[in-house]
């Protein structure tokens, strides 16, 4: 892993396993080459194959979330001439007869405009890969789209992709599925057999493509009303849609949807909420993807630790430290008692062991530790010796 982070050449046969560490320097990730990034990705995939039975890769769930980019909306410029948004608003105000518009007038003019944030016309000079999108909390930001493929038998991350935030779910699911197929082949020969997703991924083209790859789909259908199946290729899409509907009525779909909402959202929570990556501090899709792959490898490593050791996170060690602390206290109490007796010039432990004769063979190795307060009270004697 140090060789990968330094950007040194790595032999193709080597597999680099992602470790749990914190990356605080942006230049560190920028120094990783594309070849090293692929090695980190291979190491993340290799983690799920280290422990037998951890991941099967046959049933996966695919879902996506948005990550706020390290760029501000007020810094966007036009793609054609590089004009800033503030200068563009000034030209619009002057075209309407306002010679020297104030900030309030520009803001009022901007509120009246419709379709003012098109990704085809505007871009961020700081992060050209970021796209203007609406976040899940309703705010509009420059963002990226991270998509996960999670194994529903273990919750392990099978694949991660970083897409443009302006792309729809139906156009990105096939890219993530292709990455998941490569990782699943290392676990089983059949690769991915079932795909579970939410209604945002439902489309006739997606269902047809999944059928061609011999993958069963469990994707809820949104309310679209009565559909018309006229046109080229619509008969095939109709057949695949009806097959997907039949699978949705079964009990297996209910179980898989519950697992999807639990395990997939858990990966989002660990990586982006408690993991602190809801807002990324790197720029460029390749740099952000490197960071995501390392974080995902650490997430899989925690699953391996939980399966092999029973503890997946450092906080869980707090519950196991009680017996160790009690043992340390007992040893410290014994050492303190012996030190006190050494200072008093007494090396006889027979009284503590309950044996009157120090030469008795039964007294060998038999020591009863005296509590700290009791040992201190024994040292306190009066002047008369009573």
JOUR-V773898 format. One record per helix or strand of 2 or more residues. SS is the DSSP state (@ for helix, = for strand). FROM is the first residue (numbers start at 1). TO is the last residue. If there is no record, write none. Layout:
((SS:FROM:TO) (SS:FROM:TO))
This chain:
((@:2:5) (@:26:30) (@:34:50) (=:59:68) (@:73:75) (=:76:78) (@:85:95) (@:103:112) (=:122:124) (=:131:134) (=:140:151) (=:157:164) (@:169:185) (=:194:197) (@:199:201) (@:204:212) (=:216:219) (@:234:248) (@:251:273) (@:285:309) (@:314:343) (@:350:353) (@:361:363) (@:372:379))
